[in-house]
């Protein structure tokens, strides 16, 4: 019941739900206290509403957004509490006293200050907003001043409203004691603090303003002309899709030529993993189309989205769909792929997949380049890493439709976990769900929560189980040291990955975020150290739920001895390890038909929704000589991912060089036929400052944020 309530109000925890309940009950209690009247009751109920509201803001609860949508936003809640205080004064017989009129006037003046204060904070933020957010791009030619002190602008509206506390407290004390001077002093303090907070913001309106959009874009284009990028990775997507670009960052760092990453959504920049590659985030469609990308010859796309059109329209470069995974999902044979000059797949399986789908992608336009990202995955050694095997359960998400074959989570997830927990030979379970789990189907979110609860309960039971007591005691000191090391490494890593002053805003970070090879190398070592400490900090017998970006999926691959998953790129990637794996036939096609339709399942233990077949997987892990699918996995690995030699990175770079040559030949041919010289770098275009015009351009170019699918 509590889990249902948490899902309905979109809060993240039981404590948030409790705070929400206190707000819901607190205001009726404040009203009741005002009507009775009862000053002590009013003080207690008002204090509860203040504290609950503050806690939800501290947690960044989505419930606050919900409250605003039903017209009980932050300002209304504070105004309501002040209004009820006025009612309390009237019920106490103070309606004709100077204290009453002072309180009413003070609250009105204070509420009136919200408008100029809100306008100033909004204007300061707008005047600090660059048309482009950058990383590893030298913007020294434009003067970007330091951001205003963070405490002034962070949660400014909430801070301003809380300045009513002196007035509320003073008036309540005055009403209870008859000392009106205390009430006058409280109201005066609130009004004075409100005026002071508003006045302090005024100097920052001009002194911390960033240069005009035209000047910034001119500087960006000047940098592009000097850097002369040759290969661009272009990405647009929702807030939870950052992994689709993060997976390509290391590949871009190793690519032949001068790489560049172009993104479209500001909210994705903080989620972008640290990289040495220059990054431009250009939200405006017009600004994107006016970037000087005249030297780029190859554009790579990891997602099919409407905003791709802003770069696809460039004829001087060749366009390649590289995707964000290679699997038997329908998204891997999206008909939209026809818009690209080439489609790069991991191995022969991707080529055959397009041929079978017959969606218009020509065989000669497909290039097999392997999966460069899989280099960190270690291969099987023939023995388990720890005294008991670790089984990774990594289901994919529910997808955009209701196909039961999308994810095992809905029909089989709990059965898989229960059978692993009840296995005759004990195993450790590591559960890492897809980042999108539950965003479309509330049932998937509910199953995820139940699985999380199952594993946490099982982990707690193991900590008190005599079978593991000796192991737990023996390794306690090492685990504590690893935990401490994680905290230290995490703190150092956070400092390394946040250039500039603490509290700097987006503009300041763009100014200061210049690649430092020494810092990046140190960060890479720290990540490896953190990952090692993480797995040491938890006993090799402890079940784990792994969410968030760390540990990474491939780290979980390396820690595991076998995996259970669904038809997705996760299975294809896991093939690189050579370890046993199982795939769930959630659509109940039957093992033979399921393997016929899904290439990646042909060397897998196929599970029904009951997951009774898990014993076969566990037997293969426990005794490698009984692993009857080992040979099939080796063959399938080459079919799905290509040969081990030359390496995938070498093949990827070869494909880039080949396509660059094709683009150059095409551009020379066009120049000869038209009698024109090849395009020279263009001067910076004047940006569109009219929102209506920007909207019209975006609409004309189909600048939709919605994914085309996949």
C-alpha positions in Angstrom: 0.0 0.0 0.0 2.8 2.4 0.9 4.6 1.5 -2.4 1.4 2.3 -4.3 1.2 5.7 -2.6 4.8 6.4 -3.4 4.2 5.7 -7.0 1.0 7.8 -7.2 2.5 10.9 -5.7 5.9 10.4 -7.4 8.1 10.7 -4.3 11.4 8.9 -4.0 11.2 7.4 -0.5 9.0 6.7 2.5 10.5 9.8 4.2 9.3 12.0 1.4 5.9 10.3 1.5 5.8 11.1 5.3 6.7 14.7 4.6 4.0 15.0 2.0 1.5 13.5 4.4 2.5 16.1 7.1 1.9 18.9 4.6 -1.4 17.4 3.7 -2.5 17.2 7.4 -0.6 20.2 8.6 -2.5 22.9 6.8 -6.0 21.7 7.9 -4.5 21.7 11.5 -3.3 25.2 11.1 -6.8 26.2 9.9 -8.4 24.5 12.8 -5.9 26.1 15.3 -6.8 29.5 13.8 -10.5 29.0 14.1 -10.5 27.5 17.6 -8.4 29.7 18.3 -5.3 28.0 19.9 -1.9 29.7 19.7 0.1 26.7 20.9 -1.7 24.4 18.5 -1.1 26.9 15.7 2.6 27.1 16.5 3.0 23.3 16.4 1.0 22.8 13.2 2.8 25.7 11.4 6.2 24.4 12.5 5.3 21.0 11.0 4.4 22.6 7.6 7.6 24.6 7.6 9.8 21.6 8.3 8.0 19.2 5.9 8.2 21.8 3.1 11.8 22.4 3.8 12.6 18.7 3.8 10.9 18.1 0.4 12.9 21.0 -1.1 16.1 19.6 0.3 15.3 16.2 -1.4 14.3 17.9 -4.6 11.0 16.0 -4.5 8.9 15.8 -7.6 5.8 16.2 -5.4 6.6 20.0 -5.3 6.1 20.1 -9.0 2.8 18.3 -8.6 1.7 20.8 -6.0 2.5 23.7 -8.3 0.4 22.1 -11.1 -2.7 22.0 -8.8 -2.2 25.6 -7.8 -0.8 25.1 -4.3 2.8 26.1 -5.2 5.4 27.4 -2.8 4.2 31.0 -2.7 0.6 30.0 -2.2 1.5 27.7 0.7 3.4 30.5 2.5 0.6 33.1 1.7 -2.0 30.6 3.1 -0.1 30.2 6.3 0.2 34.0 6.7 -3.5 34.4 6.0 -4.4 31.9 8.6 -2.2 33.8 11.1 -4.3 36.9 10.4 -7.5 34.8 11.0 -6.0 33.6 14.3 -5.4 37.3 15.4 -9.0 38.1 14.5 -10.3 35.1 16.5 -8.1 36.1 19.4 -10.0 39.5 19.5 -7.1 41.5 18.1 -8.8 42.5 14.8 -9.0 46.2 15.8 -5.5 46.5 17.2 -2.4 48.1 15.7 -0.7 44.7 15.8 -3.3 43.2 13.5 -3.0 46.0 10.9 0.8 45.9 11.2 0.8 42.2 10.5 -1.6 42.5 7.5 0.4 45.5 6.0 3.7 43.8 6.7 2.7 40.5 5.0 1.3 42.5 2.0 4.5 44.4 1.6 6.6 41.3 2.0 4.5 39.5 -0.6 4.8 42.4 -2.9 8.6 42.1 -2.7 8.4 38.6 -4.3 7.8 40.2 -7.7 11.0 42.3 -8.0 13.0 39.6 -6.3 11.7 36.9 -8.7 12.3 39.2 -11.6 15.9 40.0 -10.6 16.8 36.3 -10.1 15.2 35.4 -13.4 16.9 38.2 -15.3 20.3 37.4 -13.7 20.0 33.8 -14.8 18.9 34.7 -18.3 21.7 37.2 -18.7 24.1 34.4 -17.6 22.7 32.0 -20.2 25.0 31.3 -23.1 23.6 30.2 -26.5 26.1 27.4 -26.4 27.5 25.3 -23.5 31.0 24.1 -24.0 33.6 21.7 -22.6 37.2 21.7 -23.7 36.7 24.7 -25.9 38.8 27.8 -25.5 36.5 30.8 -25.1 39.2 33.3 -24.0 38.2 35.8 -26.7 34.9 36.5 -24.9 34.8 37.8 -21.4 32.6 35.5 -19.2 32.6 36.9 -15.6 32.4 34.8 -12.5 28.9 33.7 -11.5 27.1 35.5 -8.7 27.6 33.8 -5.3 25.7 30.5 -5.4 23.7 31.1 -2.2 22.0 34.2 -3.7 20.4 32.3 -6.6 20.2 28.7 -5.6 16.6 28.0 -4.5 16.2 31.8 -4.2 12.4 31.8 -4.1 12.3 29.4 -1.2 14.9 31.4 0.7 13.0 34.7 0.1 9.7 33.2 1.3 11.3 31.8 4.5 12.2 35.4 5.5 8.6 35.6 6.8 9.7 33.6 9.9 10.7 36.7 12.0 7.2 38.2 11.3 5.3 35.0 11.9 7.2 34.2 15.1 7.1 37.8 16.4 3.3 38.2 15.8 2.6 34.8 17.5 4.7 35.8 20.5 3.0 39.2 20.7 -0.4 37.6 20.5 0.4 35.2 23.3 2.1 37.6 25.6 0.6 41.0 24.8 4.0 42.5 24.0 3.1 44.1 20.7 6.6 45.5 20.3 7.9 42.0 19.6 5.4 41.7 16.8 6.3 45.0 15.3 10.0 44.1 15.5 9.4 40.7 13.7 7.4 42.4 10.9 10.0 45.1 10.5 12.8 42.4 10.4 11.0 40.4 7.7 10.4 43.5 5.5 13.9 44.7 6.0 15.4 41.3 5.2 13.2 41.1 2.0 14.4 44.5 0.9 18.0 43.7 1.6 17.9 40.4 -0.3 16.3 42.1 -3.3 18.8 45.0 -3.1 21.8 42.7 -2.9 20.8 41.2 -6.3 20.7 44.5 -8.2 24.5 44.9 -8.8 24.7 41.4 -10.3 22.2 42.3 -13.0 24.9 44.1 -15.0 28.2 43.2 -13.5 28.0 39.5 -14.1 26.3 39.6 -17.5 27.8 37.3 -20.2 28.5 38.7 -23.7 25.7 38.8 -26.3 24.8 35.6 -28.1 26.2 36.9 -31.4 29.6 37.5 -29.8 29.7 34.1 -28.1 28.7 32.3 -31.3 31.3 34.2 -33.3 33.9 33.1 -30.8 32.7 29.5 -31.1 32.9 29.6 -34.9 36.3 31.2 -34.7 37.5 28.3 -32.4 35.9 25.8 -34.9 37.9 27.4 -37.8 41.1 27.0 -35.8 40.4 23.5 -34.5 39.1 22.3 -37.9 37.1 19.2 -36.6 36.9 16.3 -39.0 34.6 13.9 -37.2 31.5 14.9 -35.2 29.4 12.7 -32.8 26.0 14.3 -32.8 23.5 13.6 -30.0 20.0 14.6 -28.8 17.9 12.9 -26.3 15.9 13.0 -23.0 17.3 13.5 -19.5 17.8 9.8 -18.9 19.5 9.0 -22.2 23.0 10.3 -21.4 24.3 6.7 -21.5 23.7 6.7 -25.2 26.4 9.3 -25.8 28.6 8.4 -22.8 29.3 4.9 -24.3 31.0 6.5 -27.3 33.2 9.0 -25.5 36.3 6.7 -25.1 35.9 5.7 -28.8 35.9 9.4 -29.8 39.0 10.0 -27.8 40.8 7.3 -29.8 39.5 8.2 -33.2 41.7 9.2 -36.1 41.4 12.9 -36.9 40.0 15.8 -34.8 36.8 14.7 -33.0 34.0 16.9 -31.8 30.8 16.2 -29.9 27.7 18.2 -30.6 24.8 17.9 -28.2 21.4 19.7 -28.0 20.0 19.5 -24.5 21.5 21.6 -21.6 20.3 19.2 -19.0 22.4 16.4 -20.5 25.7 18.3 -20.0 26.1 17.6 -16.3 25.4 13.9 -17.0 28.2 13.7 -19.7 31.1 11.7 -18.5 34.5 13.5 -18.3 36.2 13.5 -21.7 39.1 15.1 -23.5 37.1 15.6 -26.7 35.7 19.1 -27.2 32.0 19.3 -26.6 29.4 21.9 -27.9 25.9 21.9 -26.5 23.8 24.0 -28.8 20.1 24.0 -27.8 18.8 26.3 -30.6 18.1 24.8 -34.0 19.1 28.0 -35.8 22.4 28.2 -33.9 23.1 24.6 -34.6 22.6 25.0 -38.3 24.9 28.0 -38.3 27.8 26.3 -36.6 30.9 26.4 -38.9 31.3 22.6 -39.5 32.7 23.1 -43.0 35.8 20.9 -42.2 33.7 18.0 -40.8 33.6 15.1 -43.2 32.0 12.4 -41.1 29.0 12.8 -38.7 28.1 9.9 -36.3 24.7 9.5 -34.8 24.0 7.3 -31.8 20.2 7.8 -31.7 17.4 8.4 -34.1 15.7 11.6 -33.2 14.0 14.5 -35.0 16.7 17.0 -34.2 19.2 15.0 -36.3 17.8 16.9 -39.3 19.8 20.0 -38.2 23.1 18.2 -39.1 21.7 15.7 -41.7 21.0 18.7 -44.0 24.8 19.2 -44.4 25.7 17.6 -47.8 29.5 18.1 -47.5 29.7 15.5 -44.8 28.8 11.8 -44.7 26.3 10.7 -42.2 26.6 7.4 -40.2 24.2 5.7 -37.8 26.3 4.0 -35.1 23.5 3.5 -32.6 23.8 2.9 -28.9 23.8 -0.9 -28.9 23.6 -3.8 -31.3 20.7 -6.2 -30.7 17.8 -8.1 -32.2 15.3 -5.4 -31.0 13.2 -3.8 -33.7 15.0 -0.5 -33.0 18.2 -2.0 -34.5 16.5 -2.2 -37.9 14.7 1.2 -37.8 13.5 2.3 -41.3 14.7 5.8 -40.4 18.2 4.5 -40.9 17.7 5.0 -44.6 18.5 8.7 -44.2 22.1 7.9 -43.4 24.9 7.3 -45.9 26.1 4.3 -44.0 25.0 2.1 -41.1 27.8 0.7 -39.0 27.1 -2.6 -37.2 29.2 -4.7 -34.8 29.4 -7.8 -36.9 27.8 -9.9 -39.7 24.6 -10.3 -37.6 23.8 -6.6 -37.9 24.1 -6.8 -41.7 21.9 -9.9 -41.9 19.4 -8.3 -39.6 18.8 -5.4 -42.0 18.6 -7.8 -44.9 15.9 -9.8 -43.2 13.9 -6.7 -42.1 13.9 -5.3 -45.6 13.5 -1.7 -44.5 15.4 -0.2 -47.4 18.9 -0.1 -45.9 21.1 -1.4 -48.7 23.7 -4.0 -48.0 26.5 -2.0 -49.6 25.7 0.8 -47.1 26.4 -1.4 -44.1 29.9 -1.6 -42.6 31.0 -4.0 -39.9 33.2 -2.2 -37.4 32.8 -4.2 -34.2 32.2 -2.6 -30.8 35.1 -0.5 -29.6 33.4 0.0 -26.3 33.8 -3.6 -25.3 37.6 -3.4 -24.8 37.3 -3.1 -21.0 35.3 -6.4 -20.8 37.5 -9.2 -19.5 37.1 -12.7 -20.9 36.2 -15.8 -19.0 39.0 -17.7 -17.2 37.1 -21.0 -16.8 36.7 -20.5 -13.0 34.5 -18.3 -10.8 36.0 -15.1 -9.4 34.9 -15.9 -5.9 34.1 -19.0 -3.8 30.5 -18.7 -4.9 29.4 -17.5 -8.4 28.0 -14.1 -9.0 25.0 -14.0 -11.3 24.2 -10.6 -12.9 20.5 -9.9 -13.7 20.4 -7.0 -16.2 16.9 -6.8 -17.7 16.1 -4.2 -20.3 13.3 -1.7 -19.9 9.6 -2.1 -21.0 9.9 -0.3 -24.3 7.5 2.1 -26.0 4.9 -0.6 -26.7 3.3 -3.3 -24.6 5.1 -6.2 -26.3 5.6 -8.8 -23.6 8.9 -9.8 -25.1 10.5 -6.4 -24.4 11.5 -7.1 -20.9 11.6 -10.1 -18.5 11.0 -7.8 -15.6 7.2 -7.9 -15.8 6.4 -11.6 -16.1 9.6 -13.3 -15.1 11.7 -10.9 -13.0 10.6 -12.0 -9.5 10.7 -15.6 -10.5 14.3 -15.2 -11.7 15.4 -13.5 -8.5 13.5 -16.0 -6.2 15.1 -19.0 -8.0 18.5 -17.5 -7.8 18.1 -16.8 -4.1 16.8 -20.3 -3.4 19.4 -22.1 -5.6 20.7 -25.4 -4.2 24.3 -24.1 -4.5 24.4 -20.6 -3.1 25.1 -17.7 -5.5 25.4 -14.0 -5.2 22.9 -11.9 -7.2 23.8 -8.5 -8.7 20.8 -6.7 -10.1 21.4 -3.8 -12.5 18.2 -2.6 -14.2 18.0 -0.5 -17.3 18.1 3.3 -16.6 14.7 3.7 -18.3 12.9 1.1 -16.1 9.5 2.2 -15.1 9.4 5.5 -17.1 6.5 4.3 -19.2 5.0 1.3 -17.4 4.2 1.7 -13.7 4.0 -2.1 -13.3 7.6 -2.4 -14.3 8.5 0.2 -11.6 6.6 -1.8 -9.1 8.3 -5.1 -10.0 11.7 -3.3 -9.8 10.8 -2.1 -6.3 9.8 -5.6 -5.2 13.0 -7.1 -6.6 15.0 -4.5 -4.8 13.2 -5.3 -1.5 13.7 -9.1 -2.1 17.5 -8.6 -2.5 17.9 -6.2 0.4 16.0 -8.7 2.6 18.1 -11.6 1.4 21.3 -9.6 1.9 20.3 -8.7 5.4 19.6 -12.4 6.2 23.0 -13.4 4.9 24.7 -10.9 7.2 23.3 -12.8 10.2 23.5 -16.3 8.7 26.1 -18.5 10.5 27.3 -19.9 7.2 28.7 -16.4 6.3 29.5 -15.2 9.8 33.2 -16.3 9.7 33.7 -14.8 6.2 32.1 -11.6 7.3 34.2 -11.3 10.4 37.4 -12.2 8.6 37.0 -9.6 5.9 35.4 -6.8 8.0 38.6 -4.8 8.3 39.3 -5.0 4.6 35.7 -4.0 3.8 35.9 -1.0 6.1 39.2 0.1 4.6 37.7 -0.2 1.1 34.6 1.8 2.1 36.8 4.5 3.5 38.9 4.4 0.3 35.8 4.7 -1.8 34.8 7.9 0.1 38.3 9.4 -0.3 38.6 8.5 -4.0 35.0 9.7 -4.6 35.7 13.1 -3.0 39.0 13.5 -5.0 37.2 12.4 -8.2 34.4 14.9 -7.7 36.9 17.7 -7.2 38.8 16.7 -10.4 35.6 16.6 -12.5 34.3 20.0 -11.4 36.6 22.6 -12.8 36.3 26.2 -11.6 34.9 27.6 -8.4 32.5 25.6 -6.3 29.1 26.9 -7.1 30.0 28.2 -10.6 27.1 28.2 -13.0 26.8 26.8 -16.6 28.5 29.9 -18.2 31.4 29.8 -15.8 31.9 26.0 -16.2 32.0 26.6 -20.0 34.7 29.2 -19.5 36.8 27.0 -17.2 36.3 23.6 -18.6 39.4 23.1 -20.7 40.9 19.6 -21.1 43.8 18.8 -18.9 45.4 15.4 -19.9 47.1 15.0 -16.5 43.8 15.5 -14.7 41.9 13.2 -17.0 44.5 10.5 -16.6 44.3 10.9 -12.9 40.5 10.7 -13.1 40.7 7.4 -15.1 43.0 5.9 -12.5 40.7 7.0 -9.7 37.6 5.5 -11.4 39.4 2.1 -11.6 40.5 2.4 -8.0 36.9 3.3 -6.9 35.5 0.4 -8.8 37.9 -2.0 -7.2 37.2 -0.6 -3.7 33.5 -0.9 -4.4 33.5 -4.6 -4.9 35.9 -5.1 -2.0 33.7 -3.1 0.3 30.9 -5.6 -0.2 31.5 -9.2 0.7 31.6 -11.6 -2.3 28.5 -13.3 -0.8 26.4 -10.1 -0.5 23.6 -9.5 -3.0 23.7 -6.1 -4.6 21.3 -3.7 -6.3 23.3 -1.5 -8.6 21.6 1.6 -10.0 23.0 4.9 -11.3 26.1 5.4 -13.4 28.6 3.7 -11.0 29.6 0.9 -11.0 29.2 0.7 -14.8 27.5 -2.1 -16.6 30.8 -3.5 -17.9 32.2 -3.4 -14.4 29.3 -5.6 -13.4 30.1 -7.9 -16.4 33.6 -8.3 -15.1 32.5 -9.1 -11.6 29.9 -11.7 -12.8 30.3 -15.3 -13.7 27.1 -15.5 -15.7 24.3 -13.2 -16.7 20.5 -13.3 -17.1 19.0 -10.6 -19.4 16.7 -9.9 -22.3 17.0 -9.4 -26.0 19.0 -6.1 -26.0 22.5 -4.9 -26.7 23.4 -6.0 -23.2 23.4 -9.6 -24.4 25.5 -8.9 -27.5 28.0 -7.0 -25.4 28.2 -9.8 -22.8 29.2 -12.1 -25.6 32.6 -10.4 -25.5 33.2 -12.0 -22.1 32.6 -15.6 -23.3 30.8 -16.3 -20.1 27.5 -18.3 -19.9 24.3 -16.3 -20.1 20.5 -16.8 -20.2 17.8 -14.9 -22.1 14.2 -14.9 -21.1 11.5 -15.8 -23.6 8.9 -13.5 -22.0 6.6 -13.6 -25.1 6.4 -17.5 -24.7 7.4 -18.2 -28.2 9.1 -21.5 -27.2 12.9 -22.0 -27.1 13.3 -23.0 -30.8 11.2 -20.2 -32.2 12.8 -17.7 -29.8 16.3 -18.6 -30.9 15.3 -18.6 -34.5 14.0 -15.0 -34.2 16.7 -13.7 -31.9 20.3 -14.3 -33.0 21.8 -13.4 -29.6 19.8 -16.2 -27.9 21.3 -19.0 -30.0 24.1 -19.7 -27.5 22.0 -18.9 -24.5 20.0 -20.9 -21.9 16.5 -19.9 -22.8 14.3 -19.2 -19.8 10.5 -19.4 -19.7 8.7 -16.9 -17.4 8.8 -19.5 -14.6 12.6 -19.5 -14.9 12.8 -23.2 -14.1 15.6 -23.5 -16.7 18.0 -21.5 -14.5 19.5 -24.8 -13.1 21.1 -25.3 -16.5 22.8 -22.0 -16.4 24.0 -22.5 -12.8 25.3 -26.0 -13.6 27.4 -24.5 -16.5 28.8 -22.0 -14.1 29.6 -24.5 -11.4 31.2 -27.0 -13.7 32.8 -25.6 -16.9 33.2 -29.1 -18.3 29.4 -29.4 -18.2 29.0 -26.1 -20.2 27.6 -27.5 -23.4 27.1 -24.1 -25.0 30.8 -22.9 -24.8 31.5 -23.7 -28.4 28.3 -22.1 -29.6 29.2 -18.9 -27.7 32.6 -18.7 -29.4 31.1 -19.0 -32.9 28.2 -16.6 -32.1 30.6 -14.0 -30.6 32.4 -13.7 -34.0 29.1 -13.5 -35.8 27.7 -10.8 -33.5 30.8 -8.8 -32.8 33.3 -9.6 -35.6 36.8 -11.0 -35.3 39.2 -10.2 -32.5 41.9 -9.1 -35.0 42.2 -6.5 -36.2 40.8 -4.8 -33.1 37.4 -3.1 -33.2 39.0 0.3 -32.7 41.3 -0.4 -35.7 38.3 -1.3 -37.9 36.3 1.7 -36.6 39.2 4.1 -37.5 39.6 2.4 -40.9 35.9 3.0 -41.6 36.2 6.7 -40.6 39.2 7.2 -42.9 37.5 5.5 -45.8 34.3 7.6 -45.4 36.4 10.8 -45.1 38.0 10.0 -48.4 34.6 9.4 -50.0 33.3 12.7 -48.6 36.3 14.6 -50.0 35.9 13.0 -53.4 32.3 13.9 -53.5 33.0 17.5 -52.5 35.7 17.8 -55.2 33.3 16.4 -57.8 30.6 18.8 -56.9 33.0 21.7 -57.1 34.2 20.6 -60.5 30.7 20.2 -61.8 29.5 23.6 -60.5 32.6 25.5 -61.2 32.8 26.5 -57.5 35.6 26.1 -55.0 35.0 23.8 -52.1 33.2 25.5 -49.3 35.4 27.7 -47.1 34.7 28.3 -43.4 31.8 30.7 -43.1 31.7 33.8 -40.9 29.6 33.5 -37.8 25.9 34.0 -38.5 23.9 36.5 -36.5 21.7 34.4 -34.2 18.0 34.6 -34.2 16.9 36.4 -31.1 13.2 36.4 -31.8 11.7 33.4 -30.0 8.9 33.2 -32.5 11.3 33.1 -35.4 13.4 30.5 -33.7 10.3 28.4 -33.1 9.3 28.7 -36.8 12.7 27.6 -37.9 12.7 24.6 -35.6 9.2 23.6 -36.8 10.3 24.0 -40.4 13.3 21.7 -39.9 11.3 19.2 -37.9 13.2 20.0 -34.7 11.3 17.5 -32.6 12.8 16.2 -29.4 10.8 13.0 -29.6 12.8 9.8 -30.6 11.9 8.3 -33.9 12.4 5.0 -32.1 15.5 3.3 -31.0 
